[in-house]
Amino acid sequence: MKGYKEPGFQDRATASARAKEKALAKLKAAPVLDEATIAARVARQAEKEAKEAAKREAARLAREQKQREAEEKIAAALAEEAAAQAEEEAAQAAQPTEEERKAERDARYAARKNRKSGKSR
């Protein structure tokens, strides 16, 4: 059995020339594209790009809608909080102040003193 023989320069040059001829033959054998085929490919590509643009637009609109809904929820929560705070302030305003309560207490005390002093006589 013979051993491995290193290819020489001439062998490599011949193999390269054969590979080039084979690639050129393959390229020449490829079908020639006519105008109708090219137009169909361009139309398909344009349709694909239009669909992708529509998807992107729909996604953008959905994001904007979600953002508006979130802002509306925040605004509603703030309005609810403001209403609750106003209600609480109104309830506090309806309650008598410390001075008013003291005046009422003093008046009750004075009335009680007058009743007691009037009964003992």
Order of alpha helices (4+ residues) and beta strands (2+ residues): alpha-alpha-alpha
